[in-house]
Amino acid sequence: MSTQATLARSFLAQHEDESILVLPNAWDVASARVFGGSGARAIGTTSMGIAAVAGHPDVEAMPFEGMVEAVGRIVSAVDVPVTADMERGWGETPDAVGVRMRQVVGRGAVGINLEDGTGDSDQPLDPPELVAEKIIAVREATRDDIHLVINARTDVFLVRAGDPDSWLIETLRRLHVFRDAGADCLFVPGGLPRETIAILARDAGGPLNVVANPAISIPVVPSIPELRDLGVARVSVGAGAMRATLAYTRRVAEELLGPGTYDVMRGELDRPDAPDAYRMAIGDG
């Protein structure tokens, strides 16, 4: 636990130093080891990616037990802080979410994401007060273990909820509720123009996390140096790397089962660093 507490303090400090925290999101042990072996200071998990590996869709369709076991395997495979994407917390009540998140801490994670997106088109966002109650319950449930770094996410821009003219105001309102409840970092995914990112970084009331995932970031998200200059504290990629990997795998399959050639695979396997990537994935890098 002392090692975990040290990792938790290190992870929190990475949100507050002058350099932007670049947080790649892993979906299994192999991807986590490749990210870690490539120099990541911390690693996030992607709930969508972990669920896809097990054949489940996103939005808490995967049983919690399977999700937390996957998080534990990733934590055990790397020596950097790991923060877990826990969607809405896998609990019917704030107290139930607190119990669940203590299990995540028990698997070695030092941070979590909690989001207000519901996946329900009729009611796409939870009330911010409910998310705040979850944050308070999680903090209380884990206070005797470590300082769990809570990244509170609002999906206003992602689901395009309500009048576009209200998105920024509503996002900031929610972020302030989350921060007042004890969130350490504030997460706004979706297609964010540069000027909006700058306003959020200035006015959110805490470190800002944005996502660099081309699948959901339209217009194209600025580069990491540009995000740092805009005031962003943390950038993650969500399921972007996992989805790119699956798209690549499909290209391999189409060539293999179509013309019967191997050029797609050869293009990567002929790279001089291909053996190094494999050794990283099996823990021998």
Steps between C-alpha positions, in 0.01 A plus 500: 500500500791736567617453140148564375472813714828625355376437147178685584690804625721491192198478272326795667819707475518432127181705459660800664846529349583716199511216247176360362411145614468277193289202603474213249207265563567124511252220446710199602837405643678509164387852412579624852853362482559654158383839627709467815803382309468795266534749784151569634515660846155360579244282324122515485269218413225520240174340609391474136821320410490259793135423428573443131774249583236300689241542222283756678380845385578812703291672771532251787382203293798300626456353850688703759695200621651448156583868465675527836694178438626644172606818679688291755691314229602828339613645834710190571668518159649851527690706755336837434175638644182356346166680498187303416210606279201410716223662293209585737640290784310172455268576790133585543569745785794722597581269793504201267737686269725569799514129581577413139777757472666374817524165320676679213747647748543150640621392155771764507354789301586849625238694303158465342277670245137564593268634231154651472413346161223243522484349152126575503394726213193617695707604803862514382647658814467427869426797724831652613388474861482120465855487367609724788343258749693215336826695527439564869411134560810378317725737692353382830526131405867525398637762739668239725681341206652766271412838357316367197533744210144558379457625143141623464368504146210683342371399157313821412707559186532130419123433490421854382237542768255788462558833330856536364513851640463349850765228474789699640301653785347166595837326482660752732205478739541125524878516536471738794250269671741208452800698623313620808415136577868407500598412142873538434478537122221602263442321171319635194503264198361587159576732213629817665621804305826653621328801648266275700791295631674818611190623685450164670865483606473849646157479664439135592637550849749213483731304268334436164507166314410487130500200269711457187287237328437571130189280514320756718713816477357708218646749416842339520641533850807725523842339545623429849739800500209720389278358775770574757516860377120524531527406868394134486643290785427151371426340164376144458404303189201298621435203274682662208808278502289186546270593212796581276649161585177322408476697175854392417411138582208518259732624225722197565197270482365654179832462323559149633152378409478700177804506273686272739799730540676630812604856422310659789667275754837528329485877514504490880701183563783620279547803724819462706313566825238226449688242711543758777125560512437127540757473777334791679160329475621179662692683769842439353567846360 
